Amino acid sequence: MEALIDIGTLIVSSPEIRGGRPRIAGTGVTVQRIVEWYKLGLMPEEIADEIGHLSLAQVHAALAFYHTNQVEIEAAITADAEESAQLEHPHTL
């Protein structure tokens, strides 16, 4: 029998990796990246297949983290979009 895994250990954050954004433990894959793919219509199974080193459990943990912290993650997504727009069109904003 495999040892039980505390799902609270699947998402981590540290300032020196990905700017402190929440990410899947042991990877550089951020919760935000998983959410963006999910919002594009990919199913959790498809995301796990696309990022081959992630398990389905890790993808679901990222989505659970998002739904629990939706306001903060959405704010980060919006901030990134605004920053990208500013970099692409510096004189229009």
C-alpha positions in Angstrom: 0.0 0.0 0.0 1.3 3.4 -1.0 1.7 6.1 1.7 -1.0 8.6 1.9 -0.2 12.1 0.6 -1.3 15.2 2.4 -2.8 17.3 -0.4 -1.8 20.4 1.4 1.8 19.6 0.4 1.0 19.6 -3.4 1.0 23.4 -3.8 3.9 25.5 -2.5 5.2 29.1 -2.8 8.7 30.4 -2.3 9.9 33.9 -3.2 12.9 32.7 -5.2 10.9 30.5 -7.6 8.4 32.1 -10.1 8.3 35.3 -8.1 6.6 33.6 -5.2 3.6 32.5 -7.2 1.8 29.4 -6.0 3.1 26.4 -7.9 3.0 22.6 -8.0 5.5 21.3 -5.5 8.7 20.0 -7.1 8.0 21.8 -10.3 8.1 25.3 -11.8 4.5 24.9 -13.0 2.4 27.7 -11.5 -1.3 27.4 -10.5 -1.9 30.3 -12.8 -0.6 28.4 -15.8 -2.9 25.4 -15.0 -5.8 27.8 -14.6 -5.1 29.5 -17.9 -5.2 26.2 -19.7 -8.3 25.1 -17.9 -10.0 28.4 -18.8 -9.1 27.7 -22.5 -11.2 24.6 -22.2 -8.7 21.9 -21.5 -9.9 19.2 -19.1 -7.6 18.3 -16.1 -6.7 15.0 -17.9 -5.6 16.9 -21.0 -3.5 19.3 -18.9 -1.8 16.4 -17.2 -1.1 14.8 -20.6 0.2 18.1 -22.0 2.6 18.6 -19.1 3.8 15.0 -18.9 5.6 15.2 -15.6 2.4 16.3 -13.7 0.0 13.8 -12.3 -3.8 14.2 -12.5 -3.8 14.7 -8.7 -1.4 17.6 -9.0 -3.6 19.3 -11.7 -6.6 18.9 -9.5 -4.7 20.3 -6.5 -3.9 23.4 -8.6 -7.5 23.8 -9.6 -8.7 23.3 -6.0 -6.2 25.9 -4.9 -7.5 28.3 -7.6 -11.1 27.8 -6.5 -10.2 28.4 -2.9 -8.1 31.5 -3.8 -9.9 32.7 -6.9 -9.8 36.4 -6.2 -6.0 36.4 -5.7 -5.3 34.2 -8.7 -7.6 36.3 -11.0 -5.9 39.5 -9.8 -2.5 38.0 -10.8 -3.9 36.9 -14.2 -5.2 40.5 -14.7 -2.0 42.1 -13.6 0.0 39.8 -16.0 -2.3 40.7 -18.9 -1.9 44.4 -18.2 1.8 44.1 -18.0 1.9 42.2 -21.3 -0.2 44.8 -23.0 2.1 47.5 -21.7 5.2 45.7 -23.0 3.6 45.1 -26.4 2.2 48.7 -26.7 4.1 51.0 -24.4 2.5 54.2 -25.7 -1.1 53.1 -25.7 -1.8 52.7 -22.0 
